[in-house]
Amino acid sequence: MNTKLTLRLDEHLIASAKEYSAKTGKSVSKIVSDFFVVIRNEKLKKTRSLTPTVQSLKGIIKNSNFSKDNYKSYLENKHL
């Protein structure tokens, strides 16, 4: 069910939104709705739990002596 929502925005922002709407062929309401869906999906991504295997590996490199130079040297030895 769609419900009306009134937003108070800067007039320049409204003009930009209407211009974008005309270029894309989407209504301003659809653009705002799509943006809210993106926000909701980003929030869901952050709250998803990691599998036990991934959780056990999280941060493992942070506490090691691993460096970009070590990795570069490893790749050179492996591929050259």
C-alpha positions as CSV (number, residue, x, y, z in Angstrom):
1,M,0.0,0.0,0.0
2,N,1.4,3.4,-0.9
3,T,1.1,6.2,1.5
4,K,1.7,9.9,0.9
5,L,4.9,11.4,2.4
6,T,5.6,15.2,2.4
7,L,9.2,16.2,2.4
8,R,10.6,19.7,3.0
9,L,13.8,20.2,0.9
10,D,15.9,22.9,-0.4
11,E,14.5,24.3,-3.6
12,H,17.7,23.7,-5.5
13,L,17.6,20.0,-4.4
14,I,14.0,19.8,-5.6
15,A,15.0,21.3,-9.0
16,S,17.8,18.8,-9.3
17,A,15.5,15.9,-8.5
18,K,13.0,17.0,-11.0
19,E,15.7,17.4,-13.7
20,Y,17.0,13.9,-12.9
21,S,13.5,12.6,-13.0
22,A,12.9,14.1,-16.5
23,K,16.2,12.6,-17.7
24,T,15.6,9.1,-16.4
25,G,11.9,9.0,-17.0
26,K,11.3,8.0,-13.3
27,S,9.0,10.0,-11.0
28,V,10.6,11.8,-8.1
29,S,8.5,9.5,-5.8
30,K,10.0,6.4,-7.5
31,I,13.5,7.9,-7.1
32,V,13.0,8.5,-3.4
33,S,11.4,5.1,-3.0
34,D,14.4,3.4,-4.7
35,F,16.8,5.4,-2.5
36,F,14.9,4.2,0.7
37,V,15.2,0.6,-0.6
38,V,19.0,1.0,-1.0
39,I,19.3,2.4,2.5
40,R,17.2,-0.6,3.9
41,N,19.4,-3.1,2.0
42,E,22.6,-1.5,3.2
43,K,21.3,-1.7,6.8
44,L,20.5,-5.4,6.2
45,K,24.0,-6.1,4.9
46,K,25.5,-4.7,8.1
47,T,23.3,-6.8,10.4
48,R,23.9,-10.1,8.6
49,S,25.9,-12.5,10.7
50,L,29.1,-14.2,9.4
51,T,29.5,-17.9,9.1
52,P,31.6,-19.5,11.8
53,T,34.4,-20.1,9.4
54,V,34.5,-16.5,8.2
55,Q,34.1,-15.2,11.7
56,S,37.2,-17.3,12.8
57,L,39.2,-15.7,9.9
58,K,38.1,-12.2,10.6
59,G,41.1,-10.0,11.6
60,I,43.6,-12.7,11.2
61,I,45.9,-10.7,9.0
62,K,45.7,-7.6,11.2
63,N,47.8,-9.1,13.9
64,S,50.4,-10.7,11.6
65,N,53.7,-9.4,10.2
66,F,52.2,-9.4,6.8
67,S,53.0,-6.5,4.5
68,K,52.5,-5.4,0.9
69,D,56.2,-6.0,0.3
70,N,55.9,-9.5,1.6
71,Y,52.9,-10.2,-0.6
72,K,54.6,-8.6,-3.7
73,S,57.7,-10.8,-3.1
74,Y,55.6,-13.9,-2.8
75,L,53.8,-13.2,-6.0
76,E,57.0,-12.4,-7.9
77,N,58.6,-15.7,-6.7
78,K,55.4,-17.6,-7.5
79,H,54.9,-16.3,-11.0
80,L,58.4,-15.3,-12.3
